[in-house]
């Protein structure tokens, strides 16, 4: 069965699947049986927790097939934007001058994330990371101070390395702090029944270095070459992040629509890339590269089992930059 057929089924049944309890995303990938990846294409259905069918309502059970296309239910846990937690101490959290990709950075109002790398805006070099790292999840304004290291890593006004240039606004849907009881349950039901959630494609922002010599084109412990690589299922990838350093993996799902927890709010992202566990809190903003060093994606969320990336092409188009 062709990948085009799988993608068509994913698009047709996306809303049908996302309305089910416990489902946090859908994508396309290869079916896993008894812990081993097969060559069978499938619609991937990502759930917070995989439960026996006997424990689910009939309306929440994921069908085994959709228009003759197989499905595969994958437990990812809750997918969260990966800010740092306060109190971590690692070498990448130190002050770096010039600052390469893979080190701590952050808007003055956040904890810390990762300086992904440099991109070009016309002839200018710009720092690339996430909106929630450089623009405080839409709360930032052009010109705001960017610290390296980030505030969680003892960064202060003495560590200003750049100023926020621009970001792509994240469209949030609802609060995650709805509480319990009838009103909260009714609110969650209405969320599920709404016609279609607001879609995002990237969590991305750029910042202008205060001086060009304060930043480096290098990424710690990784080779980087110009250009974008379009991801396919099975592509081998690497990232270099503030918290977990260099980690390797492969793309397990593409064309994914996922719901991401930002702490106070939830946002839905479409056309995302998913891998296995490659990150922890504070790795948000890391560039995802293929083995040739070309940019594949931008890390922004995940769990202890799954990592989520924006497509590099989407980032470049949204921010009008070149890799």
N, C-alpha and C positions, 0 to 999 in steps of 0.2 A: 504494500500500500504506500502511495507517495506521501511525501511530507506536505505537499499542498493540500491533500485530502485531510491530513491530520489537523493542519492549521485551520482549514475551513470548518471542521467539526468543533474545534476549540472556540472559534469565534461565534458559531451558531449557538452553542450551549453554555457560553460563559456566564451569562446572567442566571440561567437555570441552575448552574452549579454554585455560584457565589451566594445564592439565597439559602443554601443549606447550612445548618448549624455546624460550627467547627471548621468550616472551609475558609481558608485565608488567601487562596490564590489558585489560578489555573494556568497551564502552559503546555508546551509540547516537548516530548523527550522520548527516551527508550524505556520500555517496560522492564521493571526489576522483578525477578522471581526468585524466592528463597535467597535473597541477598545478592544475587548476581544479575548484572545488567545483560539484557538480551538484545537482539537486533530488531525487535518488534517495536515500531513507532506507536506511540500512545498519547492520548490526552492525559496530562499529569494533573492531578487534583491534590493540592497542598492543604493539609489539615493541621490544626494545632496539636491534636492528639489522635492517634489512630485507635479506634474503638471497635469492639466486636459488633456486628450488625444487630445482635440481640439487645444491645444497650442503646440503639438509636431508634428514633421514630422512623416509620416507614418513609416519610417525606424527606428525611435527612440522609438516607442511604444513597451512596453514589452508584449509579448503574454500572454494570460491568462493561457495557458497550454503549456507544452513542452513534447512531447511523452506521452500525457495523464497525466503528472505530473503537479499539480497546481503550479502556481507562486504566490508570494506575494511581492508587491513593498513596501519597507520600507524607509522612509525618515530619513537619518542619519546626514545630513549636511556634510560639508567638514571634512574628517577624518585627524587629524593632530598629529604629534609626540608631546607629551605633556611636553615640557620644561616649566620651570617657567618663569613668567614675573618679571621684576625687581621691587622691592618696596613692595612686600608682607611681612607682619610680622605676624607670627604665632609661637606658642611654639615649634612646630616641626622643626622650622628653627633655633633653638638655637644650641649651641655647646653641644654635648652629649658625655660623656666618662664614661663607655664604651658606644659605639654607638650601639643602637638596630636597627632592621628593622623599617621602617616607618618614618625616619628622613631625613633631607636635606643632599644631597651629590652632588659632581660634579667634573668633570675634570676642571683644572685651566682655560680652554678656554671657558667654557659654563656658563649658568646662574645657574640652579640647577635642580636636579631631586630627586628621592627617593632611599635611601638605601633599597633594597628589603629585604635582609636577608643574612645569611651566608650559604654557600655551602661547600662541601668537595672536594678538589682536592688531591686525595690520602689521606695522613694524615693531610693535611694543611687546615686551615679555610680560606675561601676567601669571599670577599664581592661581591654580585651579584647585578647587575642593568642592564641598557640598554647600548648598544654601544653609543647612542647619549647622554647619561649621563656620562659615564666613559671614553669614547674614542672619544668624540667630533665628532661623525658621520664620523668615519674613519680617522680623522685628528690626532688622538693620536698615541703615540708610547710607546712601552713597557718601563716601568719605570717612565712614566709621573706622576706628583703629582696629588693626589685625595684629595679634601678638604671636611671636614665636620665641619660646614655647607658649602654648595656650595657657589660659588662667589656671586650669587644674594642675598644671605643671610648674607653678610658681611664676608664670609670666606676668609682668607688670607693665606699666606705661613706659618703662625704660626699655622694653623689648618690642616696641612697635616696629614691624618690618614692612607693613603695607597698609593701604587704605582700601576699603570695599569699593569696587568699581561698579559691578552690576550683578544681579542674580535673577533666576527664574522663579517667580512666585509659586509656592506650593498651595494648591487648592485643597483645603481640609474639608472633611465632611461632617464630623461629629466629635464630641468629647468622649474620651475613654473613661471618664469619671462619673458615669451616669448613676451609680449607686444601685440599690436593689428595690424591690417592691413593684407594685403594679405600674406606676408611672414610668419607671425605668424600663420595665419589660415592654410596655407599649411603645416607648421610644425606639427600642431596639427593633421591634417588629416593623415599625414604620420605616426605619432605615433599610430594612431588607426589601420592603415593598416599593421603595422609590424607583422611578423609571430607570435611571441609569446614574451611577455615581459620577462625580466630576473626575475626569481623568488627568493624571500627570504623566509625564514621560521622563522628566529628569529632576533630581534634587542637586542643583549645581549653581556655582557662583565663581566669580573671579575677583581678584584683588590686585591693585597696582602697587608694585614695590616702591617704597619711599626712595630707594636708590637702586640702580640696576646691579651694582656689585654686591648687594646683600643676598642675592639668590643665585642658585646654581641650576644648570640644565640637567644635572645628574639626578638619578634616583638611587638611593642607597642599595647596594648589592644587586642591582639589576641593570641589564643592558636595555637601552631605549633607542629606538630608531623612529624617524618621522613616519607619519601615516597612520591610517586606521585599518584594522582588520575586522571584517564582518564576522560575527560569531556564528558557528553552527554547533549542533549537539556533538559532543566528543572533543571539542577543541581544547588542547592543553594550555593552561594559563598560569600566570604568576602575579602576585601583588606584593608591595612593600609598604607596610603600615606602621604607625606609631606604636601600637601595642604588641602585635604578634610578629613584627618583622616581615621577612620574606616567607610566604607560604605558596604552595603549588596546589593545583586542582584541575578540574576540567568542567566544561559547560555541560550541565545535566539537563537543562531545559531552556528553551527560547520562547519568544512571543508570550511571555508570562504576564498575567494580570494579578497583582498581589495587593493585599491590604497591609499597610505599614503603621505600626503604633509609634507615635511621636511623644508619648508620655501623657500629654493633655488632649491630644487629638489623633484622629486616624485619617490617613490619606490613601487613595487608591492610585496605583501606578500601573500603566500598561506598557507592553512591548519591552519587558525586562528580561534580563539574563540571570539564571540561577546556577550556582555551583554547590558542592558540598561545603563542609565547614572550613572556611579560610580566614576567619576574622573574629575579633572580639570588640567590645566597646572601646572607642577611640581610634579604630581603624577606618572610620568613615572618611571619605575623601581620597582614599588610595586609588591610584590608577591600576587597572587590570590590563596586563600585557600578554601577548602571545610569546612563544619561545623565540621569535625573531625580534622581539622588542617593540612590535607595533601595538598601538593602543586599541584595546577591545572594549573596555567599559570603565565606569566610575563606580566604585563601591560606596553604598550608602546605608545598607540595612542588612539584618540577618538574625540568626539565632545560633545556638550551639550545634546545629545540624545543617544549616543552610546559610548561604551568603547571596545577597541580591545586588545586582549591578545595573546601572543605566547603560544603554548602548552608547558607545563613543560617538557615533554619527549623530545621534539625537542631541548629545551635549554640544557638539560642535555647531550644529544648526541653531540650537536655542540661544547660545551665547555669542554666536558669530565669531568663533575663534578657529584656529588651525592647530592640529596636533603635529 
